[in-house]
Amino acid sequence: MTHAQRYIRQNIGSMKTVLIPWKMPHYQSINGNHPLFSGLINNAPDDIEFLFPDQDCAFSKADMDHIASQVVMEGFMIGRRFGLAPETGNQALQNYLSQYIDTRDVTAQARIVAQRQNAQVVFHHTTPLQLSTMPFILHFESLTTLFYPFLLHGHNKNVNLRNELIFHMVKSQLESVACKAIFTHIQSSIETICKSFASDIIASKVHYVPLGVDIPPDLDPVIEEKLSSRAEKSGLHIVFTNSAHGAGTSFLYRGGHDLLVAFQRHRENYPESVLTIISTGRNAFEQVHPELIQGVDWIDQGIDDQELFSYLCKADVFALPAAGLHSYSVLRAMRCGAVLICTDAPGYEEYVRDEETALVVTGRREQVYHHDPETGWWRDDYASMHQFNADIIEQLATRLDRLAANQDLRLGLANRALSHVKNTHAIDPWVHSVSNLLRNA
């Protein structure tokens, strides 16, 4: 704690110290340092500080004993809910509970508890990887991720949500006194979580906080110049980004393969257009489809935010024909003055309007999703994303041609999208609202 922070705590009021377990190896793949929260951390008010324990954080035998007793108690209570207490010898339940506890990592939990004198609340996003060992708040985008790793995006075609044991385990966790608040930046996710769990306790904890994005201030003149220029262009600069981890399946699930085919069709009419792909996996893809790499600038490595912003600020188009919503990626691209081409996957309707602030490719919702009216949950099946989709490809190519041929359309879409993000998704309200949730946790 800095001298200034001690002064605030001693002379102005209590400071809220928030523990974020992102640096622990067990958490990095799912609860890692997502850029969605960089704006919060970088702009946090003076009365909130963040603590980032890592694998070197020491813990005592007493801490581990505390966690062990907590694990036994949680397992006992979960089993009792289903008439299958651990001592009954039900092997299936014991195996399930063992996997549940393993994904929460008892050692990581001990490291969290070891910080209980330094922090008042734990901050999780995506999924509550915690055994109720400390007060916590949770941010989520999609209901499915709450049940990781028992339910995964794209593998839920025949899942009956309320028949899944993990559903009831998470429900119990979110109803517990340890859970102080749950928030999301997707309005439809509010309805889904309340309808699915049908719990007044959980509903009372749920908050909607519109997502805020920010960019380095020195980029605004670059964006303004791009969107005010009337110079003739002979092609488009198109950008596609994979997830931060760059997995090959994520490249497919984000529609990268369909975009490559559409881009080659677009190049027949506009040979000077360039597509920048920011994703690992070029060599593997090129071995199978070398004809789809023509005119593609493929960056086959991770890049930092500064370099990513430089690509987005130069881009005419940000194309993401994905199976699912990627709200932060699209808002950041729109904030950089790129025209968004997205799909009709659930959630995009909260951020864009077709032909007004983006161009929307239809068919993904029908291809991938089935809505469960009982719970409000969108079952998703990504199996079809491993194949090229001719209709999606045709729509993408047509929209790219339109943007290349019609400068007024392109600049109008980009300017309206930029204005929308500035007015609706500014960083300050996001930071203010999340900070208040942390203060009250």
C-alpha positions as CSV (number, residue, x, y, z in Angstrom):
1,M,0.0,0.0,0.0
2,T,1.4,3.4,-0.9
3,H,1.8,6.3,1.5
4,A,-1.0,8.2,-0.3
5,Q,-3.3,5.2,0.0
6,R,-2.5,4.8,3.8
7,Y,-3.3,8.5,4.2
8,I,-6.7,8.1,2.5
9,R,-7.5,5.1,4.6
10,Q,-6.5,6.8,7.8
11,N,-7.7,10.4,7.2
12,I,-10.5,10.3,4.6
13,G,-12.2,7.0,4.8
14,S,-11.8,3.3,4.4
15,M,-10.2,2.0,1.2
16,K,-11.5,-1.0,-0.5
17,T,-8.8,-3.5,-1.5
18,V,-9.9,-5.9,-4.2
19,L,-8.1,-9.2,-4.8
20,I,-8.0,-10.3,-8.4
21,P,-6.5,-13.8,-8.9
22,W,-5.6,-13.4,-12.6
23,K,-1.9,-14.0,-12.1
24,M,-2.4,-17.4,-10.6
25,P,-1.7,-20.0,-13.3
26,H,-4.9,-21.9,-12.6
27,Y,-7.0,-18.9,-13.4
28,Q,-5.2,-17.5,-16.4
29,S,-6.9,-19.5,-19.1
30,I,-10.5,-18.5,-18.1
31,N,-10.1,-15.6,-15.6
32,G,-7.0,-14.0,-17.1
33,N,-6.2,-10.3,-17.3
34,H,-8.9,-9.5,-19.9
35,P,-8.5,-6.1,-21.6
36,L,-12.1,-5.5,-20.8
37,F,-11.0,-4.6,-17.3
38,S,-7.9,-2.6,-18.1
39,G,-9.9,0.6,-18.3
40,L,-11.3,-0.1,-14.8
41,I,-7.9,-0.8,-13.3
42,N,-6.1,2.0,-15.0
43,N,-8.8,4.6,-14.1
44,A,-9.9,3.3,-10.6
45,P,-10.6,6.0,-8.0
46,D,-8.2,6.6,-5.2
47,D,-10.3,4.7,-2.6
48,I,-10.0,1.4,-4.5
49,E,-6.8,-0.6,-4.9
50,F,-6.2,-3.9,-6.5
51,L,-4.1,-6.8,-5.2
52,F,-2.8,-9.4,-7.7
53,P,-1.4,-12.5,-5.8
54,D,0.4,-15.0,-7.9
55,Q,1.8,-18.5,-7.6
56,D,4.5,-17.3,-5.3
57,C,2.0,-16.0,-2.8
58,A,2.7,-17.9,0.5
59,F,0.0,-19.6,2.6
60,S,0.1,-21.3,5.9
61,K,-1.0,-24.7,7.1
62,A,-3.8,-23.1,8.9
63,D,-5.0,-21.5,5.6
64,M,-4.9,-24.9,3.9
65,D,-6.7,-26.5,6.8
66,H,-9.4,-23.8,6.5
67,I,-9.8,-24.5,2.8
68,A,-9.9,-28.2,3.4
69,S,-12.8,-27.9,5.9
70,Q,-14.6,-25.5,3.5
71,V,-14.3,-28.0,0.7
72,V,-15.7,-30.8,2.8
73,M,-18.6,-28.6,4.0
74,E,-19.4,-27.5,0.5
75,G,-19.3,-31.0,-0.9
76,F,-21.5,-32.2,2.0
77,M,-24.1,-29.4,1.4
78,I,-24.2,-29.9,-2.3
79,G,-24.7,-33.6,-1.9
80,R,-27.4,-33.1,0.6
81,R,-29.3,-31.0,-1.8
82,F,-29.6,-34.0,-4.1
83,G,-30.1,-36.7,-1.5
84,L,-26.6,-37.9,-2.3
85,A,-24.3,-37.0,0.6
86,P,-20.7,-37.9,0.0
87,E,-20.8,-40.5,2.8
88,T,-23.4,-42.6,0.9
89,G,-20.6,-43.8,-1.4
90,N,-22.2,-42.6,-4.6
91,Q,-19.1,-42.7,-6.8
92,A,-20.6,-40.6,-9.6
93,L,-21.3,-37.8,-7.2
94,Q,-17.9,-38.1,-5.6
95,N,-16.2,-37.9,-9.0
96,Y,-18.3,-34.9,-10.0
97,L,-17.5,-33.1,-6.7
98,S,-13.8,-33.9,-7.1
99,Q,-13.8,-32.3,-10.6
100,Y,-15.7,-29.3,-9.3
101,I,-13.2,-28.8,-6.4
102,D,-10.2,-29.4,-8.7
103,T,-11.3,-26.6,-11.1
104,R,-11.4,-24.2,-8.2
105,D,-7.9,-25.3,-7.2
106,V,-7.6,-25.7,-3.4
107,T,-4.0,-24.3,-3.4
108,A,-5.2,-21.2,-5.2
109,Q,-8.0,-20.8,-2.7
110,A,-5.4,-21.1,0.1
111,R,-3.5,-18.3,-1.5
112,I,-6.6,-16.2,-1.7
113,V,-7.5,-16.8,1.9
114,A,-3.9,-15.9,2.9
115,Q,-4.7,-12.4,1.7
116,R,-7.8,-12.0,3.8
117,Q,-6.0,-9.4,6.0
118,N,-5.1,-7.3,3.0
119,A,-8.3,-7.5,0.9
120,Q,-12.0,-7.3,1.6
121,V,-13.4,-8.9,-1.6
122,V,-12.4,-11.1,-4.5
123,F,-13.2,-10.0,-8.1
124,H,-14.0,-12.8,-10.6
125,H,-15.1,-12.5,-14.2
126,T,-16.5,-15.1,-16.6
127,T,-16.9,-17.9,-14.0
128,P,-16.9,-18.1,-10.2
129,L,-13.8,-20.2,-9.7
130,Q,-14.1,-20.0,-5.9
131,L,-15.1,-22.2,-3.0
132,S,-16.9,-19.4,-1.1
133,T,-13.7,-18.9,0.9
134,M,-14.0,-15.0,0.8
135,P,-16.6,-12.5,-0.2
136,F,-16.6,-12.1,-3.9
137,I,-18.3,-10.3,-6.8
138,L,-18.7,-11.7,-10.3
139,H,-18.8,-10.2,-13.7
140,F,-20.1,-12.3,-16.6
141,E,-21.2,-11.9,-20.2
142,S,-22.8,-15.2,-21.1
143,L,-24.7,-17.6,-18.8
144,T,-22.9,-20.6,-20.2
145,T,-19.5,-19.6,-18.8
146,L,-20.8,-19.7,-15.2
147,F,-20.8,-23.5,-15.5
148,Y,-17.2,-23.9,-16.8
149,P,-15.8,-26.5,-17.3
150,F,-18.9,-28.7,-17.2
151,L,-20.6,-26.7,-19.9
152,L,-18.7,-25.0,-22.7
153,H,-19.7,-22.6,-25.5
154,G,-20.7,-24.5,-28.6
155,H,-21.3,-27.9,-27.0
156,N,-24.8,-27.6,-25.6
157,K,-27.1,-28.9,-28.4
158,N,-29.0,-31.4,-26.2
159,V,-28.3,-29.9,-22.7
160,N,-31.2,-29.5,-20.3
161,L,-29.8,-26.8,-18.1
162,R,-31.8,-27.4,-15.0
163,N,-30.9,-31.1,-15.1
164,E,-27.2,-30.4,-14.9
165,L,-25.7,-30.8,-11.4
166,I,-23.3,-27.9,-12.0
167,F,-26.3,-25.6,-12.5
168,H,-27.5,-26.3,-9.0
169,M,-24.0,-26.0,-7.6
170,V,-23.5,-22.6,-9.1
171,K,-27.0,-21.5,-8.0
172,S,-26.1,-22.5,-4.4
173,Q,-22.8,-20.5,-4.7
174,L,-24.5,-17.4,-6.1
175,E,-27.2,-17.5,-3.4
176,S,-24.6,-17.8,-0.6
177,V,-23.7,-14.8,1.6
178,A,-20.2,-14.9,0.1
179,C,-21.5,-13.7,-3.2
180,K,-22.0,-9.9,-2.8
181,A,-22.9,-8.8,-6.3
182,I,-23.2,-10.1,-9.9
183,F,-23.0,-7.8,-12.9
184,T,-23.0,-7.9,-16.7
185,H,-22.8,-5.5,-19.6
186,I,-25.4,-7.5,-21.6
187,Q,-29.1,-6.5,-20.9
188,S,-30.4,-9.8,-22.1
189,S,-28.1,-11.7,-19.8
190,I,-29.9,-10.1,-16.9
191,E,-33.2,-11.6,-18.0
192,T,-31.5,-15.0,-18.7
193,I,-29.8,-15.3,-15.3
194,C,-32.9,-14.3,-13.4
195,K,-35.2,-16.6,-15.4
196,S,-32.9,-19.5,-15.4
197,F,-32.1,-19.6,-11.7
198,A,-35.6,-18.4,-10.7
199,S,-34.1,-17.2,-7.4
200,D,-35.1,-13.9,-5.7
201,I,-31.8,-14.0,-3.8
202,I,-29.8,-14.1,-7.0
203,A,-32.0,-11.6,-8.8
204,S,-31.5,-9.1,-5.9
205,K,-27.7,-9.2,-6.5
206,V,-27.7,-8.8,-10.3
207,H,-26.8,-5.4,-11.9
208,Y,-26.5,-4.1,-15.4
209,V,-23.5,-2.0,-16.1
210,P,-23.0,-0.7,-19.7
211,L,-19.6,-1.6,-21.0
212,G,-17.0,1.2,-21.3
213,V,-14.1,1.2,-23.7
214,D,-11.2,3.7,-24.0
215,I,-8.3,4.3,-26.3
216,P,-5.1,6.3,-26.0
217,P,-6.1,10.0,-26.4
218,D,-3.4,10.6,-29.0
219,L,-5.3,8.4,-31.4
220,D,-8.3,10.6,-31.7
221,P,-6.7,12.9,-34.3
222,V,-5.7,9.9,-36.4
223,I,-9.3,8.6,-36.3
224,E,-10.7,12.0,-37.1
225,E,-8.5,12.3,-40.1
226,K,-9.4,8.9,-41.3
227,L,-13.1,9.6,-41.1
228,S,-13.0,13.1,-42.6
229,S,-10.8,12.2,-45.6
230,R,-12.5,12.2,-49.0
231,A,-9.5,11.0,-50.8
232,E,-10.3,8.3,-53.4
233,K,-9.5,4.7,-52.2
234,S,-8.8,1.8,-54.5
235,G,-9.5,-0.9,-51.9
236,L,-10.3,-1.6,-48.3
237,H,-8.1,-2.3,-45.3
238,I,-9.9,-5.1,-43.4
239,V,-8.9,-6.4,-39.9
240,F,-9.9,-9.6,-38.2
241,T,-8.7,-10.5,-34.7
242,N,-8.7,-13.9,-32.9
243,S,-9.1,-14.3,-29.1
244,A,-6.1,-13.2,-27.0
245,H,-5.0,-16.9,-26.7
246,G,-5.2,-17.3,-30.4
247,A,-6.5,-20.9,-30.4
248,G,-7.2,-22.5,-33.8
249,T,-10.7,-23.4,-32.9
250,S,-11.4,-19.8,-31.8
251,F,-10.3,-18.7,-35.3
252,L,-13.0,-21.0,-36.7
253,Y,-15.6,-19.9,-34.1
254,R,-14.9,-16.3,-35.0
255,G,-15.6,-17.0,-38.6
256,G,-12.0,-16.4,-39.8
257,H,-12.2,-19.2,-42.4
258,D,-15.4,-17.8,-44.0
259,L,-13.9,-14.4,-44.1
260,L,-10.8,-15.6,-46.0
261,V,-13.0,-17.1,-48.7
262,A,-15.2,-13.9,-48.9
263,F,-12.1,-11.8,-49.1
264,Q,-10.7,-13.7,-52.1
265,R,-14.0,-13.1,-53.9
266,H,-13.9,-9.4,-52.9
267,R,-10.3,-9.2,-54.3
268,E,-11.6,-10.2,-57.7
269,N,-13.3,-6.9,-57.9
270,Y,-10.9,-4.9,-55.6
271,P,-7.5,-6.4,-56.0
272,E,-5.8,-3.7,-53.9
273,S,-7.8,-4.5,-50.7
274,V,-5.8,-6.0,-47.9
275,L,-7.0,-8.3,-45.1
276,T,-5.0,-8.3,-41.8
277,I,-5.4,-11.4,-39.7
278,I,-4.2,-11.2,-36.2
279,S,-4.1,-14.9,-35.0
280,T,-1.8,-17.8,-34.6
281,G,-2.2,-20.8,-36.9
282,R,-1.2,-19.4,-40.3
283,N,1.1,-22.3,-41.2
284,A,-1.6,-25.0,-40.4
285,F,-4.2,-23.1,-42.4
286,E,-1.9,-22.4,-45.3
287,Q,-1.0,-26.0,-45.7
288,V,-4.6,-26.9,-46.4
289,H,-5.9,-23.7,-48.2
290,P,-2.9,-21.8,-49.6
291,E,-5.1,-20.2,-52.2
292,L,-7.0,-18.3,-49.4
293,I,-3.9,-16.4,-48.2
294,Q,-3.4,-14.2,-51.3
295,G,-3.4,-10.6,-50.3
296,V,-3.6,-11.5,-46.6
297,D,-1.2,-9.9,-44.0
298,W,-1.3,-12.6,-41.4
299,I,0.3,-11.7,-38.1
300,D,1.0,-15.1,-36.5
301,Q,1.8,-13.9,-33.0
302,G,0.4,-12.0,-30.1
303,I,0.7,-8.2,-30.2
304,D,0.3,-5.6,-27.5
305,D,-2.6,-3.1,-27.2
306,Q,-0.5,-0.3,-28.7
307,E,0.1,-2.3,-31.9
308,L,-3.5,-3.5,-32.1
309,F,-4.8,0.0,-31.8
310,S,-2.5,1.1,-34.7
311,Y,-4.1,-1.6,-36.9
312,L,-7.7,-0.7,-35.8
313,C,-7.1,3.0,-36.4
314,K,-6.0,2.4,-39.9
315,A,-8.7,-0.2,-40.7
316,D,-11.7,0.7,-42.9
317,V,-13.5,-2.5,-41.8
318,F,-13.4,-4.7,-38.7
319,A,-14.9,-8.1,-39.8
320,L,-16.0,-10.6,-37.2
321,P,-18.5,-13.1,-38.7
322,A,-18.4,-15.0,-35.4
323,A,-20.6,-17.7,-33.9
324,G,-20.9,-15.7,-30.6
325,L,-20.9,-12.2,-29.2
326,H,-17.5,-10.5,-28.7
327,S,-18.7,-7.2,-27.3
328,Y,-15.4,-5.7,-26.2
329,S,-13.7,-6.5,-29.5
330,V,-16.4,-4.9,-31.6
331,L,-16.8,-1.8,-29.4
332,R,-13.1,-1.1,-29.4
333,A,-13.0,-1.4,-33.2
334,M,-16.0,0.9,-33.6
335,R,-14.3,3.4,-31.3
336,C,-11.3,3.4,-33.6
337,G,-13.5,4.3,-36.6
338,A,-13.7,0.9,-38.3
339,V,-16.9,-0.2,-40.0
340,L,-18.1,-3.3,-38.2
341,I,-19.3,-6.4,-40.1
342,C,-20.8,-8.8,-37.5
343,T,-23.4,-11.5,-37.4
344,D,-26.8,-11.9,-35.9
345,A,-25.6,-14.0,-33.0
346,P,-27.5,-13.3,-29.8
347,G,-26.4,-10.0,-28.1
348,Y,-25.2,-8.0,-31.1
349,E,-28.6,-6.3,-31.3
350,E,-27.7,-4.5,-28.1
351,Y,-24.7,-2.8,-29.7
352,V,-25.5,-2.2,-33.3
353,R,-28.2,-1.6,-35.8
354,D,-27.9,-3.0,-39.3
355,E,-27.2,-0.4,-42.0
356,E,-27.0,2.3,-39.3
357,T,-24.0,1.6,-37.1
358,A,-22.8,-1.7,-38.7
359,L,-23.5,-4.3,-41.4
360,V,-25.0,-7.5,-40.0
361,V,-24.6,-10.8,-41.7
362,T,-27.6,-13.1,-41.0
363,G,-27.8,-16.8,-40.5
364,R,-25.4,-17.5,-37.6
365,R,-28.3,-17.5,-35.1
366,E,-30.2,-20.1,-37.1
367,Q,-27.1,-22.1,-37.7
368,V,-25.8,-22.2,-34.2
369,Y,-28.5,-21.5,-31.6
370,H,-31.7,-22.9,-30.1
371,H,-33.6,-20.8,-27.6
372,D,-34.9,-22.6,-24.5
373,P,-38.1,-20.7,-23.6
374,E,-38.2,-22.2,-20.1
375,T,-34.9,-20.8,-18.9
376,G,-34.2,-18.1,-21.5
377,W,-30.9,-19.8,-22.2
378,W,-29.4,-20.0,-25.7
379,R,-28.2,-23.5,-26.4
380,D,-25.3,-23.4,-28.9
381,D,-23.7,-25.9,-31.1
382,Y,-20.5,-24.9,-32.9
383,A,-20.1,-28.2,-34.9
384,S,-21.1,-26.4,-38.1
385,M,-18.5,-23.7,-37.6
386,H,-15.8,-26.2,-38.7
387,Q,-17.2,-26.1,-42.3
388,F,-17.4,-23.2,-44.8
389,N,-20.8,-21.5,-44.9
390,A,-21.7,-20.5,-48.5
391,D,-24.5,-18.1,-47.5
392,I,-22.3,-16.3,-44.9
393,I,-19.4,-16.1,-47.4
394,E,-21.7,-14.6,-50.1
395,Q,-23.1,-12.0,-47.6
396,L,-19.6,-11.1,-46.5
397,A,-18.2,-10.6,-50.0
398,T,-21.2,-8.5,-51.0
399,R,-20.9,-6.2,-48.0
400,L,-17.2,-5.8,-48.6
401,D,-17.9,-4.8,-52.2
402,R,-20.5,-2.3,-51.1
403,L,-18.2,-0.6,-48.7
404,A,-15.4,-0.4,-51.3
405,A,-17.7,1.0,-53.9
406,N,-19.5,3.5,-51.7
407,Q,-17.4,5.9,-49.7
408,D,-20.4,7.7,-48.3
409,L,-21.8,4.5,-46.9
410,R,-18.5,3.5,-45.3
411,L,-17.8,6.9,-43.7
412,G,-21.4,7.3,-42.6
413,L,-21.5,3.9,-40.9
414,A,-18.1,4.5,-39.2
415,N,-19.0,8.0,-38.0
416,R,-22.3,6.9,-36.6
417,A,-20.7,3.9,-34.8
418,L,-18.0,6.1,-33.4
419,S,-20.5,8.6,-32.0
420,H,-22.6,5.8,-30.5
421,V,-19.7,4.3,-28.7
422,K,-18.5,7.7,-27.4
423,N,-22.0,8.5,-26.1
424,T,-23.1,5.1,-24.8
425,H,-20.0,3.2,-23.9
426,A,-17.6,5.8,-22.4
427,I,-15.1,4.6,-19.9
428,D,-16.0,6.9,-17.0
429,P,-19.5,5.6,-16.3
430,W,-18.3,2.0,-16.5
431,V,-15.5,2.7,-14.0
432,H,-17.9,4.7,-11.7
433,S,-20.6,1.9,-11.6
434,V,-18.2,-1.0,-11.1
435,S,-16.3,1.0,-8.4
436,N,-19.6,1.5,-6.5
437,L,-20.3,-2.2,-6.7
438,L,-16.8,-2.9,-5.2
439,R,-17.3,-0.3,-2.5
440,N,-20.6,-1.9,-1.4
441,A,-19.4,-5.5,-1.6
